[in-house]
């Protein structure tokens, strides 16, 4: 009644394009979230899983609770690892609670540079 015929025809023809323009910001937001949040988190999880699979006897590890331990026995096919937290004190640790492996840093034998 109050809509002119020209405006009504334009709205009917632009329905598909209008719907695409409504979803474009949502798709853009999802793309940004994927590349900034989701993908790096998946990569980090994969690296952690690989690190847990490569644990061996003698590795120094830090548990999720912050304890530093030395691995004494890795039980293959099991989710448990035996670790020594103090001399002659051995505990069983669940593999997934290990946060990181402490790699020994080689000593720098070269003389420090003078400023």
N, C-alpha and C positions, 0 to 999 in steps of 0.2 A: 504494500500500500504506500509506504513512504520511501521505498527503495527504487531508484531509477532502473530501467531495464538494462542499461549499459553496465552498471555496477554489478547487478545480479549475474550477468553473463561472465564478467571478469572473475568473480568469485568461484563460479562453477568450473571454469576452465583451469584455474590455478590451484585446484584442490590437491592434486598429486605433488606439485612443486611446493605448495604450502606445507604439506605434511613432511616432506623431506627437509624443509628448512626448520621445522619444529624439532626434528630428531637430530639434526646436524650438531647442535651444541652438546647433546648427550653423547653422541658418538665421539666427538672431540674430547670430552672429559674422560670417557672410558679409555681412549687411546693414550692420553697423557698419564692417567693412573697406571696403565699397563706398563709403559716404558719407564716411568719414574719409580713406581712402588713394587708392582707385582713381579716383573721380570728380574730385577736385581735380587729380590728376596728369594726367588726360585733358584737363582744362580748360587747364592750364598748357602742355601740348604743343600744343594748338590755338592758343593765343595766340602761342607761339613760331613755329609754322608760318606764321601770319598775318604776324608781324613780318618773317620772312624773305621773304615774298612782296611786302612793301611797301618793300624796300630800294631806294634810289635814289642817284644820283650826289651826292656831297657829304656823305653820312651818315658820322658817326664811329662805328666799331664796335669792340667788344672780342671778340677771337677766343677760342676755347677754351683756347689756350695763354697767354692774358693779354696779347697784343699789341694795341695800340691802332692802328687804321688808318683812313684816310679812303678811301671808295669812289670810284674814278675811272671805272670802267666796269662796268655791269651787263649781262651777256650774257643776253638773253631766250632761254628755251628751253634754257638750259644750267645746270648746277649750279655753275659757276665764276663768280667775281667778281674783277675786278682792283682792287687796293687799293694805296694809297701808305702805306708805313710810315715813311718819312723823305723829305726833299726829294730828288726824282728817283730814288727807290728804289721800284719797283712790283713787287708780287708777285701771284700768282694764288691766291685763297683759295677753298676749297670752301664753298659756301653754308651747309651744315649745321654747320660748325665755328664759325660766328658765335654768340657767347653772348648779346650784348646790343647795343643801339644806344644811344649816348650822345646824349641830347637836350640842346641848349643851354638853360641855365637863365637866364631873363631877370633882369637886374639889378634889385634893389629900390631904386628911386629915392627912396622915402620915408625920412624920417629915422627912425632906430631909436627905439623907445619907451624912455623913461627909467624905471628901476625905482623 
